[in-house]
Amino acid sequence: MPIENALASIAVQDLKAAEKWYEKLIGRPADSQAMPELREWKFPRGGGLQVYHLPERAGASSCTLTATDFDAQILRLREMGVDATNQSSGPAARVVMITDPDGNHIAIVEA
């Protein structure tokens, strides 16, 4: 059976604070709470993001999120007080590298 989808997961120290931060980043509340220590966002084109409470791994996660309006996402990051200056671009994509409050690395890409 082939793999048909993937989930990214991010470990955080304070789930309540992280949930608020990711709600701002993604632009909406989490879609589900399968367990008390987990929040999950699902995306229309597949895949998902799980943010979970695991302090000993917080800051050691990374993921890539895709955006359809890169400039609007950069503006949202600046409004959140996130450093969005680490940008690069090439013929196929524009990318900004950021970190969440725990130090997890997030790439936001517009193909």
DRENPA-3360 file (N, C-alpha, C; in nm, 2 decimals, always signed):
BEGIN
1 = MPIENALA = +0.08/-0.12/+0.00/+0.00/+0.00/+0.00/+0.09/+0.12/+0.00 ~ +0.07/+0.21/-0.10/+0.16/+0.33/-0.10/+0.11/+0.44/+0.01 ~ +0.21/+0.52/+0.05/+0.18/+0.63/+0.14/+0.10/+0.73/+0.06 ~ -0.01/+0.78/+0.12/-0.09/+0.88/+0.05/-0.10/+1.02/+0.11 ~ -0.04/+1.04/+0.22/-0.05/+1.17/+0.28/+0.06/+1.18/+0.39 ~ +0.08/+1.30/+0.44/+0.17/+1.32/+0.55/+0.13/+1.42/+0.65 ~ +0.17/+1.41/+0.77/+0.15/+1.51/+0.87/+0.28/+1.56/+0.92 ~ +0.29/+1.69/+0.94/+0.41/+1.75/+1.01/+0.37/+1.76/+1.16;
9 = SIAVQDLK = +0.47/+1.75/+1.24/+0.44/+1.76/+1.39/+0.55/+1.85/+1.45 ~ +0.50/+1.93/+1.54/+0.58/+2.03/+1.61/+0.56/+2.01/+1.76 ~ +0.67/+1.99/+1.83/+0.67/+1.98/+1.97/+0.69/+2.12/+2.04 ~ +0.61/+2.15/+2.14/+0.61/+2.28/+2.21/+0.61/+2.26/+2.36 ~ +0.65/+2.36/+2.43/+0.66/+2.36/+2.57/+0.52/+2.39/+2.64 ~ +0.45/+2.50/+2.58/+0.33/+2.54/+2.64/+0.22/+2.53/+2.53 ~ +0.14/+2.43/+2.53/+0.04/+2.40/+2.43/-0.06/+2.52/+2.41 ~ -0.11/+2.57/+2.52/-0.21/+2.68/+2.51/-0.15/+2.80/+2.44;
17 = AAEKWYEK = -0.03/+2.84/+2.47/+0.04/+2.96/+2.41/+0.07/+2.92/+2.26 ~ +0.12/+2.80/+2.23/+0.15/+2.76/+2.10/+0.02/+2.76/+2.01 ~ -0.09/+2.71/+2.07/-0.21/+2.70/+1.99/-0.25/+2.84/+1.95 ~ -0.24/+2.94/+2.03/-0.28/+3.08/+1.99/-0.18/+3.13/+1.88 ~ -0.05/+3.10/+1.90/+0.04/+3.15/+1.80/+0.01/+3.08/+1.66 ~ -0.01/+2.95/+1.66/-0.03/+2.88/+1.53/-0.17/+2.92/+1.47 ~ -0.27/+2.95/+1.56/-0.39/+3.00/+1.50/-0.37/+3.13/+1.43 ~ -0.29/+3.22/+1.48/-0.25/+3.34/+1.41/-0.18/+3.32/+1.28;
25 = LIGRPADS = -0.08/+3.23/+1.29/+0.00/+3.19/+1.17/-0.08/+3.13/+1.06 ~ -0.17/+3.04/+1.09/-0.24/+2.97/+0.99/-0.37/+3.04/+0.96 ~ -0.42/+3.13/+1.04/-0.53/+3.21/+1.01/-0.67/+3.16/+1.06 ~ -0.66/+3.05/+1.14/-0.79/+2.99/+1.19/-0.76/+2.90/+1.31 ~ -0.86/+2.86/+1.39/-0.84/+2.77/+1.50/-0.81/+2.63/+1.45 ~ -0.75/+2.55/+1.54/-0.73/+2.41/+1.50/-0.86/+2.34/+1.46 ~ -0.84/+2.24/+1.38/-0.96/+2.16/+1.33/-1.00/+2.05/+1.43 ~ -0.90/+2.00/+1.50/-0.94/+1.90/+1.60/-0.84/+1.89/+1.72;
33 = QAMPELRE = -0.89/+1.82/+1.82/-0.81/+1.80/+1.94/-0.83/+1.65/+1.97 ~ -0.75/+1.57/+1.90/-0.77/+1.42/+1.92/-0.73/+1.37/+2.06 ~ -0.64/+1.45/+2.12/-0.59/+1.42/+2.26/-0.57/+1.55/+2.33 ~ -0.58/+1.55/+2.46/-0.56/+1.67/+2.54/-0.43/+1.75/+2.50 ~ -0.32/+1.67/+2.47/-0.19/+1.74/+2.45/-0.17/+1.76/+2.30 ~ -0.27/+1.76/+2.21/-0.25/+1.77/+2.07/-0.35/+1.86/+2.01 ~ -0.31/+1.95/+1.91/-0.40/+2.02/+1.83/-0.36/+1.99/+1.68 ~ -0.46/+1.99/+1.60/-0.43/+1.95/+1.46/-0.51/+2.04/+1.36;
41 = WKFPRGGG = -0.43/+2.08/+1.26/-0.49/+2.16/+1.15/-0.48/+2.07/+1.02 ~ -0.59/+2.07/+0.95/-0.60/+2.00/+0.82/-0.61/+2.10/+0.71 ~ -0.55/+2.06/+0.60/-0.55/+2.16/+0.49/-0.62/+2.11/+0.37 ~ -0.69/+2.20/+0.29/-0.77/+2.16/+0.18/-0.70/+2.07/+0.07 ~ -0.58/+2.09/+0.05/-0.50/+2.02/-0.05/-0.43/+1.90/+0.01 ~ -0.47/+1.86/+0.13/-0.41/+1.74/+0.19/-0.30/+1.78/+0.30 ~ -0.27/+1.68/+0.38/-0.17/+1.69/+0.48/-0.23/+1.76/+0.60 ~ -0.14/+1.78/+0.70/-0.18/+1.85/+0.82/-0.07/+1.89/+0.90;
49 = LQVYHLPE = -0.10/+1.96/+1.01/+0.00/+2.01/+1.11/-0.05/+1.97/+1.24 ~ +0.04/+1.90/+1.32/+0.00/+1.86/+1.46/+0.10/+1.94/+1.55 ~ +0.04/+2.01/+1.64/+0.12/+2.08/+1.74/+0.09/+2.01/+1.88 ~ +0.20/+1.96/+1.94/+0.17/+1.88/+2.06/+0.27/+1.92/+2.18 ~ +0.22/+1.89/+2.30/+0.30/+1.93/+2.42/+0.40/+1.82/+2.45 ~ +0.53/+1.85/+2.43/+0.64/+1.76/+2.46/+0.76/+1.84/+2.49 ~ +0.77/+1.90/+2.61/+0.87/+2.00/+2.64/+1.01/+1.96/+2.61 ~ +1.04/+1.83/+2.63/+1.18/+1.78/+2.61/+1.22/+1.78/+2.46;
57 = RAGASSCT = +1.13/+1.79/+2.37/+1.16/+1.80/+2.22/+1.13/+1.94/+2.17 ~ +1.07/+2.03/+2.25/+1.03/+2.16/+2.20/+1.16/+2.23/+2.14 ~ +1.14/+2.29/+2.03/+1.25/+2.36/+1.96/+1.33/+2.28/+1.87 ~ +1.31/+2.15/+1.86/+1.38/+2.06/+1.77/+1.31/+2.01/+1.65 ~ +1.19/+2.07/+1.63/+1.10/+2.03/+1.52/+1.12/+2.13/+1.40 ~ +1.08/+2.08/+1.28/+1.07/+2.17/+1.16/+0.96/+2.12/+1.07 ~ +0.91/+2.21/+0.99/+0.81/+2.18/+0.90/+0.81/+2.28/+0.78 ~ +0.74/+2.24/+0.68/+0.72/+2.33/+0.56/+0.57/+2.35/+0.54;
65 = LTATDFDA = +0.53/+2.48/+0.53/+0.39/+2.51/+0.51/+0.38/+2.58/+0.37 ~ +0.28/+2.56/+0.29/+0.27/+2.63/+0.17/+0.16/+2.74/+0.17 ~ +0.19/+2.84/+0.10/+0.10/+2.96/+0.10/+0.06/+2.99/-0.04 ~ -0.06/+3.04/-0.07/-0.09/+3.08/-0.20/-0.07/+3.23/-0.23 ~ -0.06/+3.31/-0.12/-0.03/+3.45/-0.13/+0.08/+3.48/-0.04 ~ +0.20/+3.47/-0.09/+0.32/+3.49/-0.02/+0.33/+3.63/+0.05 ~ +0.30/+3.73/-0.03/+0.31/+3.87/+0.02/+0.21/+3.89/+0.14 ~ +0.09/+3.83/+0.13/+0.00/+3.84/+0.24/+0.05/+3.77/+0.37;
73 = QILRLREM = +0.12/+3.66/+0.34/+0.17/+3.58/+0.46/+0.28/+3.66/+0.52 ~ +0.37/+3.72/+0.44/+0.48/+3.80/+0.50/+0.42/+3.91/+0.59 ~ +0.31/+3.98/+0.54/+0.25/+4.08/+0.61/+0.19/+4.03/+0.75 ~ +0.13/+3.91/+0.74/+0.07/+3.85/+0.86/+0.19/+3.82/+0.96 ~ +0.30/+3.77/+0.91/+0.41/+3.74/+1.00/+0.46/+3.87/+1.07 ~ +0.47/+3.98/+0.99/+0.52/+4.11/+1.05/+0.42/+4.16/+1.15 ~ +0.29/+4.14/+1.13/+0.19/+4.18/+1.22/+0.20/+4.10/+1.35 ~ +0.25/+3.98/+1.34/+0.26/+3.89/+1.46/+0.39/+3.92/+1.53;
81 = GVDATNQS = +0.48/+4.00/+1.47/+0.61/+4.03/+1.53/+0.71/+3.93/+1.50 ~ +0.69/+3.85/+1.40/+0.78/+3.74/+1.36/+0.88/+3.80/+1.26 ~ +1.01/+3.77/+1.28/+1.12/+3.81/+1.18/+1.10/+3.74/+1.05 ~ +1.06/+3.81/+0.95/+1.04/+3.75/+0.82/+1.14/+3.79/+0.71 ~ +1.26/+3.83/+0.76/+1.36/+3.88/+0.67/+1.44/+3.77/+0.60 ~ +1.44/+3.65/+0.65/+1.52/+3.54/+0.60/+1.44/+3.48/+0.48 ~ +1.44/+3.55/+0.37/+1.37/+3.51/+0.25/+1.46/+3.47/+0.14 ~ +1.42/+3.38/+0.05/+1.49/+3.35/-0.07/+1.39/+3.32/-0.18;
89 = SGPAARVV = +1.44/+3.32/-0.30/+1.35/+3.29/-0.41/+1.43/+3.23/-0.53 ~ +1.36/+3.16/-0.61/+1.43/+3.10/-0.73/+1.32/+3.09/-0.83 ~ +1.35/+3.02/-0.94/+1.25/+3.01/-1.05/+1.13/+2.93/-1.01 ~ +1.13/+2.84/-0.91/+1.02/+2.76/-0.88/+0.94/+2.80/-0.75 ~ +1.01/+2.88/-0.67/+0.94/+2.91/-0.54/+1.00/+3.03/-0.47 ~ +0.92/+3.08/-0.38/+0.96/+3.19/-0.28/+0.95/+3.12/-0.14 ~ +1.05/+3.15/-0.06/+1.05/+3.09/+0.07/+1.09/+3.19/+0.18 ~ +1.03/+3.18/+0.30/+1.07/+3.25/+0.41/+1.09/+3.15/+0.53;
97 = MITDPDGN = +1.20/+3.16/+0.60/+1.23/+3.08/+0.71/+1.20/+3.16/+0.84 ~ +1.12/+3.10/+0.93/+1.09/+3.16/+1.05/+1.11/+3.06/+1.17 ~ +1.10/+3.11/+1.29/+1.09/+3.02/+1.40/+0.97/+3.05/+1.49 ~ +0.91/+2.95/+1.55/+0.80/+2.98/+1.64/+0.86/+3.02/+1.78 ~ +0.78/+3.05/+1.88/+0.83/+3.10/+2.01/+0.92/+2.99/+2.08 ~ +0.90/+2.86/+2.05/+0.99/+2.76/+2.11/+1.12/+2.74/+2.03 ~ +1.13/+2.80/+1.91/+1.25/+2.78/+1.83/+1.24/+2.68/+1.73 ~ +1.12/+2.62/+1.70/+1.10/+2.53/+1.60/+1.11/+2.60/+1.46;
105 = HIAIVEA = +1.17/+2.54/+1.36/+1.19/+2.60/+1.23/+1.08/+2.57/+1.14 ~ +1.03/+2.68/+1.07/+0.92/+2.67/+0.98/+0.96/+2.74/+0.85 ~ +0.94/+2.66/+0.74/+0.96/+2.72/+0.61/+0.82/+2.75/+0.55 ~ +0.80/+2.87/+0.50/+0.67/+2.90/+0.44/+0.71/+2.92/+0.29 ~ +0.64/+2.85/+0.20/+0.68/+2.84/+0.06/+0.56/+2.87/-0.02 ~ +0.58/+2.95/-0.13/+0.48/+2.97/-0.23/+0.55/+2.92/-0.36 ~ +0.49/+2.82/-0.42/+0.55/+2.76/-0.54/+0.51/+2.84/-0.66;
% end
